[in-house]
């Protein structure tokens, strides 16, 4: 992740640029099977960590939860 803490700024960025009624919601995607391995490969690359995730998937022990943050507000015309 290039900047894993950027979501902390979303609400303030909207407020700083004149938005009102700003809300923030989190949506979490959970994977427990090998379908997520390409995503993990892109995040962590090759190596011991990824090899461990592959082994977990093969043993039906993989658990991956990725939160997505959505910030929205109203902008006066």
RADA-V355356 format. One line per field, one symbol per residue. ss: DSSP state (H for helix, E for strand, - for the rest). psi: psi as a letter, one per 20 degrees, with the letter a starting at -180 (. if undefined). A space follows every 10 residues. Layout:
ss=???
psi=???
This chain:
ss=-----HHHHH HHHHHH--EE EEEEEEEEEE E--HHHHHHH HHHH---HHH HHHHHHHH-- ---EEEEEEE EEEEE--
psi=pgnijhhhig ghggghkjqr lpqpqppppp qjrihihhgh hhgiaraggg hhhghgghjl jpoppoqppp pqrppq.
